[in-house]
Amino acid sequence: MKQDKSTAHKKVVVIGAGFAGLAAATSLAHEGYDVTILEKNGSPGGRARSFKAEGFTFDMGPSWYWMPDVFENYFQKFGRSTTDYYDLIRLDPSYSVIFGDDDFVDIPANLEELGELFESFEAGSYKKLLQFLKEAGYKYQVGINQLVYKPSRSIFEFLSLQLLIDILKCDVFVSIHKHIRKFFKNEKLIELMEFPVLFLGALPENTPALYSLMNYADIKLGTWYPKGGMFKIVEGMVALAQSLGVTIKYNQEVKEIVVNNRKASSVVTADHEFPADVVIGGADYHHVESALLPEACRTYNENYWEGRVMAPSCLIYYLGINKRLKNLRHHNLFFDEDFGPHAVEIYETKKWPEKPLFYVSAPSITDPSVAPEGHENLFILIPVATGLEDEASIRERYYQLVMERLERLTKQNIRDAVIYKKSFAHNDFIRDYNAYKGNGYGLANTLRQTAILKPSLKSKKVNNLYYTGQLTVPGPGVPPSIISGQVVAGEILKEFGNKR
């Protein structure tokens, strides 16, 4: 007898209202599923939550809006556009890189102007940049339009001759470190070109040159900002989800996934049990497996997770300043110390860094609505290793260290003008997101943790349990998380059917 694949009354429970969970829920609701999202916190967005304090509006996590096509394509799948939910501003300069005292380099949005900048560092480098971007553009088309939308459940997904040719042409077996040095010799240019891969979770020497697609996203597609802050994306995704019938329940921390005969039958919170035909873990993958499932139902054991290479965690400061600041752009990368030792401390020796690089976002420079009039909103981030001891005294020491450098390099007093200060690090990632080892960005994008070598988006022990987000395919970042939600929804539709 043919299986009835009607979605009538099929209930889907999604754990977590981050980008991936929202995308998965919306995609399934659009196909007729009855979808409920259970969110541990009091607001949606996961790491992209927002909070208000003393008249300031702070984005808690992601602050870079890259790959605008991914966002637009997502909303267009439901007959909408990003413009229905938020207004985008292209930043120019895209960002500023601070190499030292009086050594600030603004990265222009215009390619020809960027070429002039490159030529000022290294003769002939503009022509090489154009060739680099041509190759990176090809990788972007293959990577973003083909590879990242594959569920990566079988090697057979990649056995198309043309796709294999495309993959080989994408330099997956060459490091980005080596690839960039084929084009450029100047150390500052090399640092500029390696910057986009710093948060992929591995040393440039261990990151495939495929990820030069990030340079294409940076230079050709541009750096944007949604007016009002990154949380506007979350608000738009929530509004779209609810318009399609998705129910979102907040302050509902999941305690257990009930499994009977290799099937998840319900999801239990402190005060309610939600029956389910399908369950999607949009929360931390390790947490869902280790804390919500019986041991016999776990696909991966602790030895497996211990063997994973994690992308960085981070120490973040949210600061409200009672004056306007000078010598800062919207995005600012402080490369005034050598990245080599800092990278080793993140990825290899796993210790608090001696002389960290750091990043400062000042969104109030672009958008006065995120701070009171005449004030400045600062977000300061230090990438650090996962699994570190996180104490108040350590956070204060790094605050003073970073602020001393920030004040010296921008030639102004800032600490005396701080009227609001909050920090966020490992303990907070664990408390708020159940993040494995306090990770901030998920799994590192190394060759050995790519595609089918990532944790599977479907449980191998529970027939109707799926996973989405930064610890499964395609990987960390806002656009990949949105894609992840769509990919897992597609796999569920293949197995459970739809009404369309």
C-alpha positions in Angstrom: 0.0 0.0 0.0 1.3 3.4 -0.9 2.2 5.6 2.0 -0.1 8.6 2.6 2.2 11.6 2.7 -0.4 14.2 3.4 0.8 16.7 6.0 -2.6 17.1 7.5 -2.3 17.4 11.3 1.5 16.6 11.1 3.0 18.4 14.1 6.5 19.7 14.0 8.3 20.9 17.1 11.4 23.0 16.6 13.7 23.5 19.5 15.2 27.0 19.4 14.1 30.3 17.7 17.5 31.2 16.1 17.9 31.9 12.4 18.0 28.2 11.5 15.0 27.2 13.7 13.0 30.1 12.3 13.9 29.3 8.7 13.1 25.6 9.1 9.8 26.3 10.9 8.7 28.9 8.2 9.6 26.6 5.3 7.5 23.7 6.8 4.6 25.9 7.8 4.5 27.2 4.2 4.0 23.6 3.1 1.1 22.9 5.4 2.7 21.6 8.6 1.5 22.5 12.1 4.7 24.0 13.5 5.6 25.1 17.1 8.9 26.6 18.1 10.0 26.2 21.7 12.4 28.9 22.7 14.4 28.8 26.0 14.8 32.5 26.3 12.2 35.3 26.4 12.8 36.6 22.9 13.7 35.1 19.5 17.0 35.2 17.6 19.3 33.0 19.6 22.8 34.5 19.4 21.2 37.4 17.4 19.0 38.6 20.3 18.9 42.3 21.2 18.5 44.2 24.4 17.9 47.8 25.5 19.5 49.6 28.4 19.8 53.3 29.3 18.4 54.3 26.0 20.8 52.1 24.0 19.8 49.2 21.7 22.4 46.5 21.5 22.7 43.6 19.1 24.0 40.8 21.2 25.8 38.8 18.6 26.1 39.0 14.8 26.9 42.5 13.5 28.1 41.9 9.9 25.5 41.7 7.1 27.2 39.9 4.2 25.7 37.9 1.4 22.6 40.0 0.9 21.5 37.6 -1.8 21.0 34.8 0.7 18.6 37.0 2.8 16.7 38.2 -0.3 16.4 34.7 -1.7 15.0 33.4 1.6 12.2 36.0 1.8 11.4 35.7 -1.9 10.7 32.0 -1.4 7.6 33.1 0.4 6.6 35.9 -1.9 8.2 38.6 0.2 11.3 40.8 0.1 13.8 42.1 2.7 12.3 45.5 2.0 9.0 44.3 3.5 10.7 44.1 6.9 13.8 46.3 7.0 15.8 48.9 5.2 19.4 48.2 4.2 22.3 50.7 4.1 25.5 49.8 2.2 28.5 50.9 4.3 31.2 52.9 2.7 33.9 52.5 3.8 32.9 48.8 4.4 35.2 48.8 7.5 38.4 50.2 8.8 41.6 48.2 9.7 43.9 49.6 12.4 47.4 48.4 12.0 49.0 50.7 14.6 49.4 54.3 15.7 48.3 56.6 12.9 48.0 53.6 10.6 44.3 53.3 9.8 43.2 51.8 6.5 39.6 52.4 5.3 38.3 49.7 3.0 36.3 51.5 0.3 33.1 49.9 -1.1 34.0 50.9 -4.6 36.2 48.3 -6.4 38.3 50.8 -8.3 39.0 52.8 -5.2 39.9 49.5 -3.5 42.3 48.8 -6.4 44.0 52.2 -5.8 44.4 51.3 -2.2 46.0 47.9 -3.1 48.3 49.6 -5.6 49.5 52.0 -2.8 50.7 48.9 -0.9 52.0 46.7 -3.8 52.5 47.7 -7.5 50.5 45.5 -9.8 48.2 44.2 -7.0 45.0 45.6 -8.5 45.2 43.3 -11.5 46.0 40.4 -9.2 43.0 41.4 -7.1 40.7 41.2 -10.1 42.0 37.8 -11.0 41.6 36.6 -7.4 38.0 37.9 -7.3 37.2 36.2 -10.6 38.2 32.9 -9.1 36.5 33.8 -5.8 33.3 34.6 -7.7 33.3 31.2 -9.3 33.7 29.6 -5.8 30.9 31.7 -4.5 28.5 30.6 -7.2 29.5 26.9 -6.7 29.7 27.1 -2.9 26.7 29.2 -2.1 24.4 28.2 -4.9 25.3 24.5 -5.0 27.3 23.0 -2.1 25.7 24.7 0.9 22.2 23.6 -0.1 23.2 20.0 -0.1 22.1 18.0 3.0 25.4 16.1 2.9 23.9 12.9 4.1 25.7 10.8 1.5 28.8 11.0 -0.7 26.5 10.2 -3.7 25.2 13.7 -3.5 28.5 14.9 -4.8 29.1 12.3 -7.5 28.0 14.5 -10.5 31.0 14.8 -12.9 30.3 18.5 -13.3 30.1 19.1 -9.6 33.3 17.2 -9.0 35.0 19.3 -11.6 33.6 22.4 -9.9 34.7 21.3 -6.5 38.3 20.7 -7.7 38.3 24.1 -9.4 37.4 25.6 -6.0 40.7 24.6 -4.5 39.3 22.6 -1.6 42.6 20.9 -1.1 44.7 24.1 -1.1 44.8 26.3 2.0 43.6 29.9 1.9 47.0 30.8 3.4 48.8 29.4 0.4 46.2 30.6 -2.1 46.3 34.3 -1.0 50.1 34.3 -1.2 50.0 33.3 -4.8 48.6 36.7 -5.5 50.0 39.1 -2.9 53.3 39.6 -1.2 52.6 42.7 1.0 51.9 41.6 4.6 49.1 44.2 5.1 47.3 43.0 1.9 47.7 39.4 3.1 46.1 40.3 6.5 43.3 42.2 4.7 42.6 39.1 2.5 42.8 36.6 5.4 40.5 38.6 7.6 37.2 37.2 6.3 38.1 33.6 7.3 39.3 34.4 10.8 36.0 33.4 12.3 35.6 30.2 10.3 37.4 28.5 13.2 40.8 27.5 12.0 44.2 28.9 11.1 44.4 30.1 7.5 46.9 27.3 6.9 44.1 24.8 7.8 41.2 26.5 6.0 40.4 25.5 2.4 40.9 28.1 -0.3 37.3 27.5 -1.2 36.5 30.1 1.4 38.0 32.9 -0.7 34.3 33.1 -1.5 34.2 35.1 1.7 36.4 37.7 0.0 34.0 37.8 -2.9 31.1 38.4 -0.5 33.1 41.1 1.3 34.5 43.0 -1.8 32.0 42.4 -4.5 28.7 42.0 -2.7 29.4 44.5 0.0 29.0 45.1 3.7 25.5 46.2 4.7 23.5 47.3 7.7 19.8 46.8 8.4 18.6 50.1 9.9 17.7 49.6 13.5 20.2 46.8 13.9 20.6 43.1 13.1 17.7 42.2 15.2 15.5 43.7 12.5 16.2 40.5 10.5 15.0 38.4 13.4 11.8 40.5 13.7 11.2 40.1 10.0 11.7 36.3 10.1 9.4 36.1 13.1 6.7 38.2 11.4 6.9 36.0 8.3 6.8 32.8 10.3 3.8 33.9 12.3 2.0 35.0 9.2 2.3 31.5 7.9 0.9 30.0 11.1 4.0 29.2 13.1 3.5 29.3 16.9 6.4 30.5 19.0 6.4 29.8 22.7 9.0 31.7 24.8 10.6 30.8 28.1 10.1 27.1 27.3 13.3 25.4 28.1 13.1 21.8 26.7 13.9 19.1 29.3 13.4 15.9 27.4 12.7 14.5 24.0 10.5 11.4 24.6 11.5 8.5 22.3 9.5 5.3 21.7 10.5 2.6 19.2 13.1 4.9 17.5 10.7 7.7 17.1 10.4 11.0 19.0 6.8 11.2 20.2 6.9 14.4 22.2 9.0 17.3 23.5 8.8 18.1 27.2 9.3 21.4 28.9 9.0 22.2 32.6 5.2 22.7 32.4 4.0 21.2 29.2 4.4 18.2 26.8 4.2 18.9 23.1 3.3 15.9 20.9 5.3 15.7 17.7 5.4 13.8 14.4 8.8 15.5 13.6 11.3 17.2 16.0 14.0 19.6 14.8 16.9 20.4 17.2 17.7 24.0 16.4 19.5 24.4 19.7 23.1 23.4 20.4 23.5 19.9 18.8 25.7 18.5 21.6 23.2 19.7 24.2 20.2 18.2 22.4 22.0 14.8 22.1 23.6 14.7 25.5 21.0 16.3 27.7 17.6 15.7 26.0 18.0 12.2 24.7 18.5 8.8 26.4 22.1 7.6 25.8 20.9 4.8 23.5 19.4 7.4 21.2 22.5 9.5 20.7 24.3 9.4 17.4 27.6 10.8 18.7 29.3 10.1 22.0 31.5 12.4 24.1 34.7 11.2 22.5 33.3 12.3 19.2 32.6 15.8 20.4 35.9 16.0 22.2 37.5 15.3 18.8 35.8 18.2 17.0 37.6 21.4 16.2 35.6 24.3 17.4 35.4 27.8 16.0 36.2 30.5 18.5 34.2 31.6 21.4 34.4 35.3 22.2 34.5 37.9 25.0 32.1 40.7 24.2 31.6 44.1 25.8 28.4 46.2 25.3 29.2 49.8 26.1 27.1 53.0 26.2 29.1 56.1 25.9 27.8 59.6 26.9 29.6 61.4 24.0 30.3 61.0 20.3 33.7 59.4 19.5 36.2 60.2 16.8 38.5 58.1 14.6 36.1 55.1 14.4 34.0 53.7 11.6 30.9 51.4 11.9 33.2 48.3 11.7 36.8 48.5 13.0 39.4 45.7 13.1 42.3 46.2 15.4 45.2 44.4 13.9 47.8 46.4 15.8 49.2 43.1 17.3 50.5 40.0 15.5 47.7 37.7 14.7 49.9 34.6 14.6 50.4 34.2 18.4 46.7 35.1 19.0 45.6 32.4 16.5 47.7 29.8 18.1 46.2 30.7 21.5 42.7 30.3 20.0 43.1 27.1 18.0 46.1 25.2 19.4 47.2 26.1 23.0 43.7 27.0 24.0 44.5 29.8 26.5 43.6 33.4 27.1 45.6 35.5 24.7 48.5 37.7 25.7 48.0 40.4 23.0 44.7 39.8 21.3 43.4 41.3 18.2 39.9 42.7 18.6 36.9 44.1 16.8 34.8 47.2 17.5 31.4 47.9 16.1 30.0 51.4 16.5 26.5 51.2 14.8 25.4 54.6 16.2 27.8 56.1 13.6 25.5 54.8 10.9 22.3 54.7 12.8 21.6 57.3 15.5 18.4 55.4 16.6 20.5 52.8 18.6 21.8 55.4 21.1 20.5 58.5 22.8 21.3 61.8 21.0 24.9 62.7 21.3 25.9 59.3 22.6 27.7 56.3 21.1 26.9 52.6 21.1 30.0 50.3 21.1 30.2 46.5 20.7 33.7 45.2 21.4 34.6 41.6 20.6 37.8 39.5 21.4 37.9 36.1 19.7 39.1 33.5 22.2 39.4 29.7 22.5 36.5 27.6 23.7 36.4 25.9 27.0 38.3 28.6 28.9 37.9 29.5 32.6 35.5 32.5 32.6 35.7 34.8 35.7 34.8 38.4 36.4 38.4 39.3 37.1 39.5 37.9 33.7 36.8 39.9 31.9 37.8 43.1 33.8 41.5 42.6 32.9 40.8 42.3 29.2 38.4 45.2 29.4 41.2 47.4 30.7 43.7 46.0 28.2 41.5 46.6 25.2 40.3 50.0 26.3 43.8 51.2 26.8 44.7 50.3 23.3 41.4 51.7 21.9 42.0 55.0 23.6 45.6 55.2 22.6 45.0 54.3 19.0 41.9 56.6 18.5 43.5 59.4 20.6 40.6 60.0 23.1 39.4 59.2 26.5 36.6 56.7 26.5 36.5 54.9 29.8 35.4 58.0 31.7 32.5 58.4 29.3 31.1 54.9 29.8 27.6 55.1 31.4 26.6 51.5 30.6 28.8 48.4 30.5 27.9 44.7 30.2 30.1 41.7 29.3 29.3 38.3 27.7 31.5 35.3 27.5 31.7 31.5 27.9 29.5 31.2 31.0 26.8 33.3 29.3 27.0 31.3 26.1 26.5 28.1 28.2 23.7 29.6 30.3 21.7 31.2 27.5 22.3 28.8 24.6 23.6 25.6 26.2 26.7 26.2 24.0 29.2 23.3 23.9 32.3 24.5 25.6 30.9 28.0 25.5 31.4 28.2 21.7 30.3 31.3 19.9 30.5 30.2 16.3 30.0 26.4 16.1 32.3 24.0 14.4 35.5 25.1 12.5 35.2 24.9 8.7 38.2 22.7 8.2 38.4 20.2 5.4 37.8 17.3 7.8 34.7 19.0 9.1 33.1 19.9 5.7 29.9 18.5 4.2 29.4 14.8 5.0 32.1 15.1 7.7 30.0 17.4 9.8 27.5 16.1 12.3 24.5 14.8 10.3 21.4 16.9 10.0 19.3 13.7 10.7 19.7 11.5 13.8 20.9 8.0 13.0 19.1 6.6 16.0 15.7 8.5 16.1 13.8 8.3 12.8 12.0 11.6 13.0 14.7 13.7 14.7 16.6 16.3 12.7 19.1 19.0 13.4 19.8 22.5 12.1 22.2 25.3 12.9 25.8 26.1 13.2 27.0 22.6 14.4 25.6 20.8 11.3 25.6 21.6 7.6 26.4 24.0 6.1 28.2 25.6 9.1 28.5 28.8 11.2 27.4 32.3 10.3 24.0 34.0 9.7 23.5 33.2 6.0 24.6 29.5 6.5 22.2 29.2 9.4 19.3 30.5 7.3 20.3 28.0 4.6 20.6 25.2 7.2 17.0 25.7 8.2 15.8 25.5 4.6 17.9 22.4 3.9 16.6 20.5 6.8 13.0 21.4 5.9 13.7 20.1 2.4 14.8 16.8 3.8 11.7 16.5 6.0 9.5 17.3 3.0 11.2 14.5 1.0 10.5 12.0 3.8 7.1 13.2 5.1 5.6 14.9 2.0 3.8 18.2 1.5 0.5 19.5 0.2 1.8 21.4 -2.8 
